[in-house]
Amino acid sequence: MGNKEYPKQLINIKNPPKKLYIEGNIDLLNTNMIAIIGSRNCTENGKKLAQKFAQELVEQEITIVSGMASRN
C-alpha cells in the first residue's frame, strides 16, 4: 500500500487488499469503477442485458472491473 500506484479508493477501506493482480491500463485504477458479476451460464437474454448495461456504463466513462471471470 506504500506503492504510489495503489488505488486511492482502496486505501481507506477496512482491510484493504495487500496485493492486487492487474492486467491492462494501470491508470484506470483511480477512475470511477464498478464490477459486473454474473453467471457463467447465463441466458441469451441475460447476456444481452448485461452487454447493454455495460455499454451504458462505458458511455458514462465508468470503468468496469472484473474478478477474473472466464471470458467467452
C-alpha positions as a printed NumPy array, in Angstrom:
array([[  0.   ,   0.   ,   0.   ],
       [  3.046,   2.215,   0.045],
       [  3.16 ,   1.94 ,  -3.748],
       [  2.18 ,   5.189,  -5.482],
       [  0.112,   3.174,  -7.962],
       [ -2.073,   1.552,  -5.275],
       [ -5.686,   2.63 ,  -5.891],
       [ -6.614,   5.62 ,  -3.761],
       [-10.179,   4.298,  -3.377],
       [ -8.899,   1.211,  -1.546],
       [ -6.528,   2.882,   0.911],
       [ -9.214,   3.929,   3.398],
       [-11.427,   0.839,   3.422],
       [-11.428,  -1.669,   6.251],
       [ -8.925,  -4.455,   5.475],
       [ -7.741,  -3.294,   2.041],
       [ -6.091,  -5.998,  -0.093],
       [ -2.338,  -6.238,   0.389],
       [ -1.772,  -7.366,  -3.187],
       [ -3.625,  -6.772,  -6.422],
       [ -3.276,  -8.519,  -9.756],
       [ -3.719,  -6.004, -12.537],
       [ -3.997,  -6.66 , -16.232],
       [ -4.396,  -3.709, -18.547],
       [ -4.157,   0.038, -18.09 ],
       [ -2.991,   0.738, -14.526],
       [ -4.13 ,   4.385, -14.801],
       [ -7.737,   3.176, -14.707],
       [ -7.311,   2.219, -11.03 ],
       [ -8.08 ,   5.781,  -9.982],
       [-11.234,   6.282, -12.041],
       [-14.875,   5.686, -11.128],
       [-15.336,   1.905, -11.218],
       [-17.947,  -0.802, -10.922],
       [-17.722,  -4.591, -11.008],
       [-20.198,  -6.586, -13.028],
       [-20.667, -10.073, -11.625],
       [-22.89 , -12.661, -13.174],
       [-23.454, -16.257, -14.068],
       [-21.096, -18.24 , -16.271],
       [-24.134, -19.987, -17.727],
       [-26.451, -17.053, -18.367],
       [-29.334, -16.992, -20.806],
       [-29.054, -15.176, -24.124],
       [-31.415, -12.525, -22.767],
       [-29.249, -12.11 , -19.658],
       [-26.155, -11.751, -21.83 ],
       [-27.834,  -9.083, -23.995],
       [-28.993,  -7.137, -20.93 ],
       [-25.532,  -7.287, -19.345],
       [-23.932,  -6.04 , -22.575],
       [-26.449,  -3.173, -22.785],
       [-25.85 ,  -2.263, -19.148],
       [-22.065,  -2.384, -19.622],
       [-22.27 ,  -0.213, -22.752],
       [-24.274,   2.415, -20.881],
       [-21.689,   2.444, -18.078],
       [-18.846,   2.856, -20.58 ],
       [-20.69 ,   5.757, -22.2  ],
       [-20.76 ,   7.401, -18.748],
       [-16.955,   6.864, -18.517],
       [-17.274,   4.347, -15.697],
       [-14.543,   1.705, -15.651],
       [-15.759,  -1.881, -15.447],
       [-13.548,  -4.182, -13.392],
       [-13.54 ,  -7.949, -13.486],
       [-12.914, -10.528, -10.814],
       [-11.09 , -12.777, -13.296],
       [-14.243, -14.472, -14.548],
       [-13.945, -16.699, -17.596],
       [-14.181, -14.886, -20.905],
       [-16.473, -16.193, -23.634]])
